Amino acid sequence: MDRQKQIYKVTLAGGAVNVALLVFKFVAGILGHSAAMVADAVHSLSDFVTDIIVLIFVYISGKPQDKSHDYGHGKYETLALTIIGIALMIVAVGIFYNGALRIVDWCQGQQLEAPGMLALWAALVSIVLKELTYRYTIRYARKLDSSSLEANAWHHRSDALSSIGTALGIGGAVLLGQRWTVLDPIASVVVGAFIVKVAVDLILQGMRDLLEHSLPDDIEDEIMQIAQSEPDVIQPHDLRTRRIGNRYAIELHILMDGNITLAKAHDHADSIENQLKKRFGQNTHVAIHMEPTE
């Protein structure tokens, strides 16, 4: 099965879990009178939306190079990562705000309705299913080197962790009595704050790639070592790197003796290119500029 189809398979599996959970959570939140569970249901709804985003953008990013995209469509996958982060941020702020309003109401003497056991069971089921979905998705994300799939995996994990906070808040409100019903909105605020952190990380990661951020220093050091190890190469320099979706783009200059033949110089450049593609993947974009020593 090719990379694109595997990503589709994993994303659709996660989407099926999200649909089942969002329906269960909304019903449990409404019937169980739990603001935290309704917030958790909204989080699952955002998960489902991001599944759709991943499917659309992975399809686009999988298209081959064409006249208007000389470097392929890989950036669309990075764009999907950024959109997921922004969507998650919007959801998180809404959850945080609504929970904060209910806490203010409680502080002003308003009595909050205690959540029911159905909401607690929904939170416990969500924890188990979303953690399993995260583990399944992150394994394939790393295997396929897919940034959008990895972002989606962390979206699943954030839902699992938010359900833990929801379960604690609902459980406390149910077991400790009417005086502690404020634990339910407090749990939703904690959930919102946690999701904000996850969203910020995803947005920053996507923006770094979209703004042509260089590859990490250890990767660039390895590239220079590969070039330097080639016979007759005197001084690799002017290295430029970036990510294009799930592949690297590498450009560098190398110095060689000006008296060697053009054919031999070309062979050395080919050798470096082949070594870099062997190390970082056959789809790696490599451009080597050869310069003669004086």
The 8 nearest C-alpha neighbors of each residue, nearest first, counted from 0:
[[1, 4, 5, 2, 3, 6, 8, 7],
 [2, 0, 4, 3, 5, 6, 143, 7],
 [3, 1, 5, 4, 6, 143, 0, 7],
 [2, 4, 6, 5, 1, 7, 61, 57],
 [3, 5, 7, 6, 1, 2, 8, 0],
 [6, 4, 8, 2, 7, 3, 9, 1],
 [5, 7, 3, 9, 4, 8, 10, 2],
 [8, 6, 4, 10, 5, 9, 11, 54],
 [7, 9, 5, 11, 6, 10, 4, 12],
 [10, 8, 12, 6, 11, 7, 136, 5],
 [9, 11, 13, 7, 12, 8, 50, 6],
 [10, 12, 14, 8, 13, 9, 7, 15],
 [13, 11, 9, 15, 14, 10, 8, 16],
 [12, 14, 10, 16, 11, 15, 132, 17],
 [13, 15, 11, 17, 12, 16, 47, 50],
 [16, 14, 18, 12, 17, 13, 11, 19],
 [17, 15, 13, 19, 14, 18, 20, 12],
 [18, 16, 14, 20, 15, 19, 47, 43],
 [17, 19, 15, 21, 20, 16, 14, 22],
 [20, 18, 16, 17, 22, 21, 23, 15],
 [21, 19, 23, 17, 22, 18, 24, 16],
 [20, 22, 40, 24, 43, 18, 23, 19],
 [23, 21, 25, 20, 24, 19, 26, 18],
 [24, 22, 20, 26, 21, 25, 27, 19],
 [25, 23, 27, 40, 21, 26, 22, 28],
 [24, 26, 28, 22, 40, 27, 23, 37],
 [27, 25, 23, 29, 24, 28, 30, 22],
 [28, 26, 118, 24, 30, 31, 25, 29],
 [29, 27, 36, 37, 33, 25, 31, 26],
 [28, 30, 32, 26, 31, 27, 25, 33],
 [31, 29, 27, 32, 28, 26, 117, 115],
 [30, 32, 115, 28, 114, 118, 27, 29],
 [33, 31, 114, 29, 30, 28, 112, 115],
 [32, 34, 28, 114, 36, 35, 31, 37],
 [35, 33, 37, 36, 38, 184, 28, 183],
 [34, 36, 187, 38, 33, 37, 183, 165],
 [35, 37, 28, 39, 33, 38, 34, 40],
 [36, 38, 28, 40, 34, 39, 35, 25],
 [39, 37, 35, 41, 36, 40, 94, 34],
 [38, 40, 36, 42, 37, 41, 35, 43],
 [41, 39, 37, 21, 24, 43, 42, 38],
 [40, 42, 44, 38, 43, 39, 45, 37],
 [41, 43, 39, 45, 40, 44, 46, 38],
 [44, 42, 46, 40, 21, 45, 41, 17],
 [43, 45, 41, 47, 46, 42, 21, 40],
 [44, 46, 48, 42, 43, 47, 49, 41],
 [47, 45, 43, 49, 44, 48, 50, 42],
 [46, 48, 50, 44, 45, 49, 14, 17],
 [49, 47, 45, 51, 50, 46, 44, 52],
 [48, 50, 52, 46, 51, 47, 83, 53],
 [51, 49, 47, 53, 48, 52, 14, 10],
 [50, 52, 54, 48, 49, 53, 55, 47],
 [53, 51, 49, 55, 50, 54, 56, 48],
 [52, 54, 50, 56, 51, 55, 57, 49],
 [55, 53, 51, 57, 52, 56, 58, 7],
 [56, 54, 52, 58, 53, 57, 51, 59],
 [55, 57, 59, 58, 53, 76, 54, 75],
 [56, 58, 60, 59, 54, 55, 76, 53],
 [57, 59, 56, 61, 55, 60, 54, 62],
 [58, 60, 56, 57, 61, 62, 55, 72],
 [61, 59, 72, 73, 57, 75, 62, 58],
 [62, 60, 58, 59, 57, 63, 3, 72],
 [61, 63, 60, 59, 72, 64, 58, 71],
 [64, 62, 71, 65, 61, 72, 60, 68],
 [65, 63, 71, 69, 68, 70, 62, 72],
 [64, 66, 68, 67, 69, 63, 71, 70],
 [65, 67, 68, 69, 64, 71, 70, 63],
 [66, 68, 65, 69, 64, 71, 70, 72],
 [69, 67, 65, 71, 70, 64, 66, 72],
 [68, 70, 64, 71, 65, 67, 66, 72],
 [71, 69, 68, 64, 72, 243, 73, 284],
 [70, 72, 64, 68, 69, 63, 73, 65],
 [73, 71, 60, 74, 75, 62, 68, 59],
 [74, 72, 244, 60, 243, 75, 76, 71],
 [75, 73, 244, 77, 76, 243, 72, 78],
 [76, 74, 78, 60, 77, 73, 56, 72],
 [75, 77, 79, 74, 78, 244, 56, 57],
 [76, 78, 80, 74, 79, 75, 244, 205],
 [77, 79, 75, 81, 76, 80, 74, 82],
 [80, 78, 76, 82, 77, 81, 56, 83],
 [79, 81, 147, 77, 83, 78, 82, 205],
 [80, 82, 205, 202, 84, 78, 83, 79],
 [81, 83, 79, 85, 84, 80, 86, 78],
 [84, 82, 86, 80, 81, 85, 49, 87],
 [83, 85, 198, 202, 201, 81, 87, 82],
 [84, 86, 88, 82, 87, 83, 81, 89],
 [87, 85, 83, 89, 88, 84, 82, 90],
 [86, 88, 84, 90, 85, 89, 198, 83],
 [89, 87, 85, 91, 198, 86, 90, 195],
 [88, 90, 86, 92, 91, 87, 93, 85],
 [89, 91, 87, 93, 88, 92, 94, 86],
 [92, 90, 191, 88, 94, 93, 194, 89],
 [91, 93, 95, 89, 94, 90, 96, 88],
 [92, 94, 96, 90, 91, 95, 97, 89],
 [95, 93, 91, 191, 97, 92, 96, 38],
 [94, 96, 188, 191, 92, 98, 93, 97],
 [97, 95, 99, 93, 98, 94, 92, 100],
 [98, 96, 100, 94, 99, 95, 93, 101],
 [97, 99, 184, 188, 101, 95, 100, 96],
 [98, 100, 102, 96, 97, 101, 95, 103],
 [101, 99, 103, 97, 102, 98, 104, 96],
 [102, 100, 104, 98, 103, 99, 184, 105],
 [101, 103, 105, 99, 104, 100, 106, 184],
 [104, 102, 106, 100, 101, 105, 107, 99],
 [103, 105, 101, 107, 102, 109, 106, 100],
 [106, 104, 109, 102, 108, 107, 103, 110],
 [107, 105, 103, 108, 104, 102, 109, 101],
 [108, 106, 104, 105, 109, 103, 102, 110],
 [107, 109, 105, 106, 110, 104, 103, 111],
 [110, 108, 105, 104, 107, 111, 106, 103],
 [109, 111, 105, 108, 112, 104, 180, 177],
 [112, 110, 180, 113, 109, 105, 181, 177],
 [111, 113, 114, 32, 110, 180, 177, 33],
 [112, 114, 180, 172, 177, 111, 173, 115],
 [115, 113, 32, 33, 31, 173, 169, 112],
 [116, 114, 31, 117, 118, 173, 113, 32],
 [115, 117, 119, 118, 120, 31, 114, 173],
 [118, 116, 120, 119, 115, 27, 31, 121],
 [119, 117, 27, 121, 31, 116, 120, 28],
 [118, 120, 116, 122, 121, 117, 166, 169],
 [121, 119, 123, 117, 122, 118, 124, 116],
 [120, 122, 118, 124, 119, 123, 24, 125],
 [123, 121, 125, 119, 166, 162, 120, 124],
 [122, 124, 120, 126, 125, 121, 119, 166],
 [125, 123, 121, 127, 126, 122, 120, 128],
 [124, 126, 122, 128, 123, 127, 129, 121],
 [127, 125, 159, 123, 124, 129, 162, 128],
 [126, 128, 130, 124, 125, 129, 131, 123],
 [129, 127, 131, 125, 130, 126, 132, 124],
 [130, 128, 132, 159, 131, 126, 155, 127],
 [129, 131, 133, 132, 127, 128, 159, 156],
 [130, 132, 134, 128, 129, 133, 135, 127],
 [131, 133, 129, 135, 130, 134, 136, 128],
 [132, 134, 152, 130, 136, 155, 156, 131],
 [135, 133, 131, 137, 132, 136, 138, 130],
 [134, 136, 132, 133, 138, 137, 131, 139],
 [135, 137, 133, 152, 139, 138, 134, 132],
 [138, 136, 140, 152, 134, 139, 149, 135],
 [139, 137, 136, 135, 140, 141, 134, 142],
 [138, 140, 142, 141, 136, 137, 143, 135],
 [141, 139, 137, 149, 145, 148, 143, 142],
 [142, 140, 144, 139, 143, 138, 137, 145],
 [141, 143, 139, 140, 144, 138, 145, 137],
 [142, 144, 140, 145, 141, 139, 2, 6],
 [145, 143, 141, 140, 142, 245, 146, 139],
 [144, 146, 140, 148, 143, 147, 245, 149],
 [147, 145, 149, 148, 150, 144, 80, 77],
 [148, 146, 80, 150, 149, 145, 76, 79],
 [149, 147, 151, 140, 145, 150, 146, 152],
 [148, 150, 152, 146, 140, 151, 147, 137],
 [151, 149, 147, 153, 152, 148, 80, 146],
 [150, 152, 154, 148, 149, 153, 147, 155],
 [153, 151, 149, 133, 155, 136, 154, 137],
 [154, 152, 156, 150, 155, 151, 157, 149],
 [153, 155, 151, 157, 152, 156, 150, 158],
 [156, 154, 152, 158, 133, 153, 157, 129],
 [157, 155, 153, 159, 158, 133, 154, 130],
 [158, 156, 160, 154, 159, 155, 161, 153],
 [159, 157, 161, 155, 156, 160, 162, 154],
 [160, 158, 126, 156, 129, 162, 157, 161],
 [161, 159, 163, 157, 162, 158, 156, 164],
 [160, 162, 190, 158, 164, 163, 159, 157],
 [163, 161, 165, 159, 160, 122, 164, 126],
 [164, 162, 160, 166, 161, 165, 167, 126],
 [165, 163, 161, 167, 162, 186, 166, 168],
 [164, 166, 162, 168, 163, 186, 167, 35],
 [167, 165, 163, 169, 122, 164, 168, 170],
 [168, 166, 170, 164, 165, 169, 171, 163],
 [167, 169, 183, 182, 186, 165, 171, 166],
 [168, 170, 172, 166, 183, 171, 167, 119],
 [171, 169, 167, 173, 172, 168, 166, 174],
 [170, 172, 168, 174, 169, 173, 175, 167],
 [171, 173, 180, 169, 179, 170, 175, 182],
 [174, 172, 170, 171, 175, 176, 169, 114],
 [173, 175, 171, 176, 172, 170, 169, 179],
 [176, 174, 171, 172, 173, 179, 177, 178],
 [175, 177, 178, 174, 179, 173, 172, 180],
 [176, 178, 179, 180, 113, 172, 175, 112],
 [179, 177, 176, 180, 175, 181, 172, 110],
 [180, 178, 172, 181, 177, 182, 176, 175],
 [179, 181, 172, 182, 113, 177, 178, 183],
 [182, 180, 179, 183, 184, 185, 102, 105],
 [181, 183, 168, 185, 180, 184, 172, 179],
 [182, 184, 168, 169, 186, 181, 185, 35],
 [185, 183, 98, 187, 186, 182, 181, 35],
 [184, 186, 182, 188, 187, 183, 181, 189],
 [185, 187, 168, 189, 183, 184, 165, 188],
 [186, 188, 35, 184, 190, 185, 189, 98],
 [189, 187, 95, 191, 185, 98, 190, 186],
 [190, 188, 186, 192, 191, 187, 193, 185],
 [189, 191, 161, 187, 193, 188, 192, 186],
 [192, 190, 91, 95, 188, 194, 94, 189],
 [193, 191, 189, 195, 194, 190, 188, 95],
 [192, 194, 190, 196, 195, 191, 189, 197],
 [193, 195, 197, 191, 196, 91, 192, 198],
 [196, 194, 198, 192, 193, 197, 88, 91],
 [197, 195, 199, 193, 194, 198, 200, 192],
 [196, 198, 194, 200, 195, 199, 201, 193],
 [199, 197, 84, 195, 201, 88, 200, 196],
 [198, 200, 202, 196, 201, 197, 203, 195],
 [201, 199, 203, 197, 198, 202, 204, 196],
 [202, 200, 84, 204, 198, 199, 203, 205],
 [201, 203, 81, 84, 199, 205, 204, 200],
 [202, 204, 206, 200, 205, 201, 207, 199],
 [205, 203, 201, 207, 202, 206, 200, 208],
 [204, 206, 81, 202, 208, 203, 207, 77],
 [205, 207, 209, 203, 208, 204, 210, 202],
 [208, 206, 212, 210, 204, 205, 209, 203],
 [207, 209, 211, 210, 206, 205, 212, 242],
 [210, 208, 206, 211, 207, 205, 77, 74],
 [209, 211, 207, 208, 212, 206, 205, 241],
 [212, 210, 208, 209, 241, 213, 207, 242],
 [211, 213, 207, 208, 210, 241, 214, 209],
 [214, 212, 241, 240, 211, 215, 239, 242],
 [213, 215, 241, 240, 218, 216, 219, 212],
 [216, 214, 218, 217, 219, 213, 220, 212],
 [217, 215, 219, 218, 220, 214, 213, 221],
 [216, 218, 220, 219, 215, 221, 214, 222],
 [219, 217, 221, 216, 220, 215, 222, 214],
 [218, 220, 222, 216, 221, 217, 223, 215],
 [221, 219, 217, 223, 222, 218, 216, 224],
 [220, 222, 224, 218, 219, 223, 217, 225],
 [223, 221, 219, 225, 220, 224, 218, 226],
 [222, 224, 226, 220, 221, 225, 227, 219],
 [223, 225, 227, 221, 226, 222, 228, 220],
 [226, 224, 222, 228, 223, 227, 221, 271],
 [227, 225, 223, 224, 228, 229, 271, 222],
 [226, 228, 224, 229, 225, 223, 232, 235],
 [227, 229, 225, 226, 224, 230, 232, 223],
 [228, 230, 227, 226, 232, 231, 271, 267],
 [231, 229, 232, 228, 267, 227, 233, 226],
 [232, 230, 255, 233, 229, 256, 267, 254],
 [233, 231, 255, 230, 229, 254, 234, 227],
 [234, 232, 254, 255, 231, 235, 227, 253],
 [233, 235, 254, 253, 232, 236, 227, 255],
 [236, 234, 253, 252, 227, 254, 226, 223],
 [235, 237, 252, 238, 251, 253, 234, 223],
 [238, 236, 251, 252, 239, 235, 250, 253],
 [239, 237, 251, 236, 250, 240, 252, 249],
 [240, 238, 250, 249, 251, 237, 241, 213],
 [239, 241, 249, 213, 248, 214, 250, 238],
 [242, 240, 213, 248, 214, 211, 212, 247],
 [241, 243, 247, 246, 248, 244, 208, 245],
 [244, 242, 73, 246, 74, 247, 245, 248],
 [243, 245, 73, 74, 77, 76, 246, 242],
 [244, 246, 145, 144, 243, 73, 146, 242],
 [247, 245, 243, 283, 244, 242, 282, 248],
 [246, 248, 242, 283, 243, 241, 284, 249],
 [247, 249, 284, 241, 240, 283, 242, 285],
 [250, 248, 240, 285, 284, 239, 286, 247],
 [249, 251, 286, 239, 238, 285, 287, 240],
 [252, 250, 238, 287, 237, 236, 239, 288],
 [251, 253, 288, 236, 235, 287, 237, 289],
 [254, 252, 235, 289, 234, 290, 236, 288],
 [255, 253, 290, 234, 233, 291, 232, 292],
 [256, 254, 232, 291, 233, 231, 292, 257],
 [257, 255, 292, 258, 291, 259, 254, 231],
 [256, 258, 291, 292, 259, 255, 293, 290],
 [259, 257, 256, 260, 291, 255, 292, 261],
 [258, 260, 257, 256, 263, 261, 264, 255],
 [261, 259, 263, 262, 264, 258, 257, 265],
 [260, 262, 264, 263, 265, 259, 266, 258],
 [261, 263, 265, 260, 264, 266, 259, 267],
 [264, 262, 266, 260, 265, 261, 267, 259],
 [263, 265, 261, 267, 266, 262, 260, 268],
 [264, 266, 268, 262, 263, 267, 261, 269],
 [267, 265, 263, 269, 264, 268, 270, 262],
 [268, 266, 270, 264, 269, 265, 271, 263],
 [267, 269, 265, 271, 270, 266, 272, 264],
 [270, 268, 266, 272, 267, 271, 273, 265],
 [269, 271, 267, 273, 268, 272, 266, 274],
 [272, 270, 274, 268, 269, 273, 226, 275],
 [271, 273, 269, 275, 270, 274, 285, 268],
 [274, 272, 276, 270, 275, 271, 277, 269],
 [273, 275, 277, 271, 276, 272, 278, 270],
 [276, 274, 278, 272, 277, 273, 279, 271],
 [277, 275, 281, 280, 273, 279, 278, 274],
 [276, 278, 274, 275, 280, 279, 273, 281],
 [277, 279, 275, 276, 280, 274, 281, 273],
 [280, 278, 276, 277, 275, 283, 281, 247],
 [281, 279, 276, 282, 283, 277, 278, 246],
 [280, 282, 276, 283, 277, 279, 273, 284],
 [281, 283, 280, 284, 246, 276, 247, 279],
 [284, 282, 247, 281, 280, 246, 276, 248],
 [283, 285, 248, 249, 247, 282, 286, 246],
 [286, 284, 249, 250, 248, 272, 283, 287],
 [285, 287, 250, 249, 251, 288, 284, 272],
 [288, 286, 251, 252, 250, 289, 268, 285],
 [287, 289, 252, 251, 253, 290, 286, 250],
 [290, 288, 253, 252, 254, 287, 291, 255],
 [289, 291, 254, 253, 255, 288, 292, 252],
 [292, 290, 257, 255, 256, 254, 293, 289],
 [291, 293, 256, 257, 255, 254, 290, 233],
 [292, 291, 257, 256, 290, 255, 254, 258]]
